[in-house]
Amino acid sequence: MNKTTILSLITSLFFAVTSYSQEFSEETGSLNSGTISSQFDYLNRISNNYQEYKVVKKANLDKIKSNVLDSLSVFEKELATIQQTVVNQQTKISELEAQMESIQEELRIAEQARDSFFFLGIPIHKNSYNAMMWTIVAGLLGAFLFFLYKFSRSHKVISIARQNLAETVEEFEQHRKNTLERERKLKRELVDALNGKTT
């Protein structure tokens, strides 16, 4: 035989062996492995045609039914696991939210304690205390200014009264001196008159 014939015979044999091994693996492995969709495709391929229908072997149909049920069982287990994970995560989220609320409450209490203190046994906020203290300071300053004004007015009135009193005293003193002088003069005149009668 010539080389070309031998080469074509070897090539044909190779393709025949390859196709047989693919058919063998499809017949034995397709319903046992792969996705459900690929298994249905394989079932469709290996089923016989009868008019417009497909004739499926009962063993293959039972096998694919078993595969579908197994896949559904796996999916249900995975779904149950996922649902349990979701429940666990929600529980953790609820616990974390409760802890967060507790921490926020503790923070609020700490801030309130930081911003307030006890004054005469009464808890008071620092801002309220500052406002109260500044109000008291403003009131005391107002009272001080009012009394200072009153004192200054009183001082002026007293100064004027003293000045008037001094003037009155001076006038009284002058009047007393004038009166004494008049009395002396009258006494002298009286003595002179009495002396003039006796002589």
Buried (B, 14 or more C-beta within 10 A) or exposed (E): EEEEEEEEEEEEEEEEEEEEEEEEEEEEEBBEEBEEEEBBEBBEEBBEEEEEEEEBEEEBEEBBEEBEEEEEEEEEEEEEEEEEEEEEEEEEEEEEEEEEEEEEEEEEEEEEEEEBEEEEEEEBEEEEBEEEEEEEEEEEEEEEEEEEEEEEEEEEEEEEEEEEEEEEEEEEEEEEEEEEEEEEEEEEEEEEEEEEEEE
